[in-house]
Amino acid sequence: MTNRERAMNLLHYKPVDRMPAVHFGYWRELLYEWAAQGHISQEIADNWSDGNSYDRVLDKIIGWDFDWSHTVGANMGLLPGFEEKVLRELPDGSRVVMNSSGLIERIKPGVTSIPAEEDYLLKDREAFETLYRPKMQFSPERVDYKFFETFNETREYDIPVGLGLGSLFGQLRSMASVTGISYLMYDEDEDLMADIVDTYAEMQYQCVEAVLSTGAKFDFAHYWEDICFNSGSLFPPDVLQELCGKHYKKRNDLCRKYGIDVISLDCDGVVGQLLPMWFEAGVNTMFPIEIGTWGDQFAPAREKYGSGMLGIGGMDKTALRKDKAAVDAEIERMKRLTAMGGFLPCPDHRLMPGSKFELVQYYAEEIKKIPV
């Protein structure tokens, strides 16, 4: 069987010859560590990216079958984006920068985690109408029609390839920060937040419709959101339901019209408060199902929603920084989850610095032996 057949069969409760070894990429710092330790070349560390030729070489070195991050789609962001520019430089070497979304961030030298948010442009109705609404409109230049018209002949068939569905709220949060979006939700202009979401969602829907109308075929469709943290949703679930629920459903119904029945959503953190909205609107696949300090989220979701709730991820990646016993314990836990069906094990996010090369190789080898 191909890896595509293995993955899609598992998600459809169909038999497979073996479990595929799937990953979700790496922190760049980890690749630099591995290069310094002599496990991989510096060239791989410098040039790796999801799904590129260096990713494939690294898959063979480690023993992975493939990286799950293979999605393509239209340009659903701000078009054009804001000009990125340095607003000021600070004595400690930090820079205050405005990014292409209009978010103003403080970037510290040598720090690769999420930058501190300093300010933002999307503050009120005037900013939306003058700066953002014009950049949230559909235009044909958002879609590479030639690429998608020949996609079925040129795409890879050994691995699953998904259609990117964009983001209904995560990207808006990235434009205005958690603080800014929270203020906008309760702005005196009570229709403003709904207007922003409706405008952005309609453009993205038109992008998805344009891609699908070319005849391009996909194995799954995928959202990115990241609007949860370690104790639940960053925003009130009822407000998100009111703002976004109908747009998820409209987009998901379109996907099913074109034969896409696996619709996944990437949201880190504790997602239980938002699963009802997503599942009722047609999202049926959790990813990456982070473990964090709160433990497994997939088994409770399966118990609540039944066999229609699928999962990709759920393997505690921190075990790969520890020892063989920790990895073995995770593999045993993956056995219990895969026995439910409709579940594909994968580290629950990008492998972090400190992950041990030999343990990653060991995991990739042993996960293939899980009974299926």
Salt bridges, closest charged atoms under 4 A:
ASP17 OD1 - ARG6 NE 2.79
ASP50 OD2 - ARG350 NH2 2.52
ASP55 OD1 - HIS23 NE2 3.78
ASP59 OD1 - HIS23 NE2 2.83
ASP65 OD2 - ARG18 NH1 2.85
GLU118 OE1 - ARG88 NH2 3.20
GLU118 OE2 - ARG106 NE 2.73
ASP119 OD1 - LYS123 NZ 2.90
GLU129 OE2 - ARG125 NH1 2.86
GLU129 OE1 - ARG133 NE 2.77
GLU156 OE2 - ARG56 NH2 2.54
ASP189 OD2 - ARG125 NE 2.75
ASP195 OD2 - ARG125 NH1 2.66
ASP195 OD2 - ARG133 NH2 2.67
ASP198 OD1 - LYS246 NZ 3.93
ASP198 OD1 - HIS247 NE2 2.75
GLU202 OE1 - LYS250 NZ 3.10
ASP219 OD1 - ARG4 NE 2.71
ASP219 OD2 - ARG155 NH2 2.80
ASP253 OD2 - LYS249 NZ 2.76
ASP261 OD1 - HIS12 NE2 2.97
ASP268 OD2 - HIS349 NE2 3.15
ASP296 OD1 - ARG333 NH1 3.71
GLU330 OE1 - ARG333 NH2 2.75
GLU332 OE2 - LYS335 NZ 2.97
ASP348 OD1 - LYS317 NZ 3.10
GLU358 OE2 - HIS39 NE2 3.80
GLU365 OE2 - LYS369 NZ 3.73
GLU366 OE2 - LYS369 NZ 2.95
